[in-house]
Amino acid sequence: MVADGTFRRDLFFRLSQVMVWLPPVRKRGEDVLVLARRFAKKQGEPGYQLPEAFEQTLRRCTWLRNVRELRQVIHTTVALAGDGAQTSSG
């Protein structure tokens, strides 16, 4: 984009100096659950909770495609849960 003139050269070099490294989700066990719960809450009915056994399974997965894979699994799980979804009210 810099070569095409659609992105400022000075801004590109300023941004390229800022590096943020995060370990993959598979190496941050509790983050898997935090993210999964957030995705489920965003998509599910109010009070929706992932079953505890499912959460334990999530922690054991390798998440090769990282956060996008986790989000897709939660999206599919919540969609398929339908009326069988757990809620915090029981």
N, C-alpha and C positions, 0 to 999 in steps of 0.2 A: 504494500500500500504506500510505503514511503517512496518507492521507485515510481509508482503511478501518480504521485502527487496528491493522493487522497488522504494521507496521514502525515502530520507534521513531523519532520525529522527530529527536532529538538525534544518533542514530547515522547517520541519512540525511545530515545536514548535515556530520558529520565525514568520512564516506566521500566525499561529493561534492567535498571540497576536495583529495583526492588524485587527481591526474591522471597517468596514465602514457601516453606517446605512443610508439608504435613505428612506424617506416616500414613500408610493406607489404612482404611477403616478396619480391615481384618486384624490389624495390630493394636487397635484401640477398642477392646472388648466392650466397655461400658458405652462408648459412643455409638456402637451398633444399636443398642437398645434405645438410647436417647433419640437417635435419628428415626428408628422404626416407629417409636411411639409418636413422634411428631408427624411423620407421614400418615400414620393411621388416624390420628386425631384430625388432621387436615381433611382427609377424605371421608372418614366414617361419620356415623351418627354421633350426636352429642353424647358424651359419656362412654364412647366405644373404647374398649381395652383389648389389647392382644392377649390371648391366653398365655399363662406362665410357661407352659410346656413349649409353646411355639417360640416364645422369647428365648428359651434355653437353646432351642434348635438354631435360631438366628445367630447366636453367639458362637456356635460351633462351625458355622459355614465359613468358607475361605474368601468369599466376596471378591472374586477375580476382577470383576468389572467395577468394583468399589461402590460408591454411593448410588450411582444410576441403577445398578443391578438391585441393590437393596430397596430403592424406591419402587422399582417395578414389581418386585416380589410382594411388597406391602400393598401396593395398588391392587394387584390381582387377588391377594388374600382377602382384603376388605371387600372387594367387589363380589367375590364368591361367597363370603360369609353371609351376606344378605340378612335374613331374619335370625340367623344363628349367632349373630354378633353378641359378644359379652358387653355388658354395660356396667358402669360403676354402681348402679342402683341395684344390681343383682341379676 
